[in-house]
Amino acid sequence: MTAELNRVSEALSESDAYTVLSGAWDALDLAGRLADAIAWDEASDELQALIVAQECFTARDLLPVPETGGPLNLAEIEPGTAGLAPYIGLLDRTLGALVRLASAGDSSTGAQSRLSEAARHASAAREALTTVREQ
């Protein structure tokens, strides 16, 4: 796992909600760009890759844009399912973080429903990513 993936993963387990939301935004952005990058690989199911990208970007758009930083570098992607495993794990952690924030949120602000919806999209992205390279 690259240093950037580790940093994003660590942010998802922080107690500060802003840090977690920034980490979730970055994780969804990375996974969506990964899906775009592999969509046309011969070893990938392009429809599933496009679904991953769409679900990631839809979830990401429900979250506040981080105020600092910029796009993270997408590392070289290993062939086969091993190359996707770090991103599947990252989406697992993102889903857990979003669910945790949604259950702790104030339902009167609408933030809880946005976080829950983002979690649903993250879950769909994770499921689709597991099938992109099944061989």
Number of C-alpha atoms within 10 A of each C-alpha: 10 11 9 16 21 13 12 23 21 14 23 28 17 14 10 10 18 15 17 23 24 21 24 32 24 27 27 29 22 26 27 26 19 21 26 18 15 20 21 14 13 9 15 20 18 18 13 20 28 22 21 32 26 18 24 29 22 19 27 24 15 18 17 12 12 15 8 6 8 8 8 13 11 15 13 9 13 10 13 14 18 11 14 22 15 17 23 19 13 23 27 16 20 30 26 18 22 26 19 17 20 20 13 11 16 12 12 8 9 10 16 19 17 18 24 20 18 28 27 17 23 30 21 19 31 23 17 21 28 17 16 24 22 11 8
